[in-house]
Amino acid sequence: MRANSALIAILPLALLGACATTQTPEQKAAELAPDQSSYGLFLAGEGALHDGKSAAATDYFMKASEGGAMDGGFLKDRAFTAAVLAGDITKAASWAPAVAEGHDATYQLGMLVRAVEMIAQGRGKDARPLLAPDALGFPHRAAGALLAPWAAAAAGDTQGSLVRPEVTGDKVVQYFGQLGQALLFERARRYDEAETDFKALAGTTELGDMFTLDYGGFLERRGRAKEALALYDAALAQDPEDRELTIARERVAAGGKAPALPTVQQGAAKTMMAPAASMLAEKQGELALAYLRLAIRLDPQRYDAWLLVGDILGGLDDVDAARQAYNMVPPTSPEYSNARGKLAWSYQVAGDKDTAMRLAAEAVAADPSDRDAAITQADLLRVNDRYAEAATVLNKLIADEGDKPDWRLLYMRGVALERSGRWPDAEKDLTRALAQQPDEPELLNYLGYSWIDRGERLDQALDMVRRASEADPQSGAMVDSLGWAYFRLGEYNKAVDKLERAVELEPADPEINNHLGDAYWRVGRRTEAKFQWERVLTLQPDDAIKQEVESKLKSGLGAPPPVPGRVVANSG
């Protein structure tokens, strides 16, 4: 079976779930507690928080606390947490617990939230005690340490702002603390010391080009455009598809204005992105969302943060809130095409294909040179069965890449061409892609299955799909390809063995169930064959499979076709 995804690696990072409920908070509360009791409102708040709908949860908890029948302190703590997750940091700061009682973790987060709100308001002096080395414990110690120098800067304490934060064994603090120090040295006009830090970060092998833009921006601000250009060129040689690096290089080459030195609030927001990313890597989604909300409070134009907020909320099935986050990213941001792509996919998954295609087209129109936007448009065209149009979009992308285009683009176009009925052209793209990536399971499986399905190069195709299946033994599509290869080669008992395993892995796939029915028929298990074909009709098959299965239920399978160079056994 050909994998459904043309290219998993360059699909959007996360597809959003089904549409969120259209109930208002008041309607849901009334449903759960018709008398609007404190307990009913509390339950509604817990349900909303569980569903990722933090703004609604905030309202429920505060209404419940006003009722007075329950522990008001506990409810205010829950309202505080919900407000943080909803992004209402100013309100959350006013609700933060003032003393360490009850849930100490809530108190610790409250200190961090209050400190961020103070820095956002320019009250660095008030924030500093909340960020003192011993003030915050796990898990907020790293965030507090990174923010402390920026609180000092907001308080006007230049010397205090230049103290590099340290948390033993924490590499996030090590590297991003050094970045903060570099930026704060630059703010203090201590340029030599700033450059020492920037250069050290940009030269750290394990970090790749993570800090290249920071060092390049410093060089641009110092009027050293040639050095910045060389730095960007070196980074792009390693990662030619990096959009932010490309934009920076184009800016320098055109003699554009250097990026401004971050303000104190912007620098603090940049700092908060590091622990947020760390929490995401550790699958601590709620903490990551809280940190991202704090970063946005400090700098509402942290569009990378808005993008990640959308991803987290989408993962929680709060589709409306996720879409609102994606919509915060403007066309001028390097994150725009990514945000529009994710927004488009959210509508595609919800069944609104027209909106999905419109959003994808808007992203391409906003910047026709944006490769990622074009890829998203091509992939949406593909999943909507508009294969010829997808191939047209990919034609330009491939032509722009010269003699050796990215194998992933060749793969995508090969799929589109094959589905358009242009097999000779598809075969050329797929074989060119495989020449670049001879061990890529998706390619081995797709091309191998295509040959098997056409009865071509069966021995070679069998080897290809076997290698793909061994590389990804939990893929029902790849195990199905191997089983179908045995079927086409007349080795029906082996086919049954593999296809039964494929159905175990992908029980709701109509094509795999159809293949297993065919294999059962060939080994003489006619009742089981008919059962599988009948099951196919319950799995929403496409029109071609449906018509084929209905015919087989009436007449069964005819005699097996001859296999070149093979003796057909167990024909049943």
PyMOL commands that set and color helices and strands:
alter all, ss='L'
color gray80, all
select helices_A, chain A and resi 8-10+25-32+38-50+54-67+72-86+89-95+104-120+124-131+141-154+158-161+171-187+191-202+205-207+212-221+225-238+243-253+264-281+285-298+303-315+319-327+336-349+353-366+371-383+387-400+407-419+423-436+441-454+458-471+476-488+492-505+510-522+526-537+543-555
alter helices_A, ss='H'
color red, helices_A
deselect
rebuild
show_as cartoon
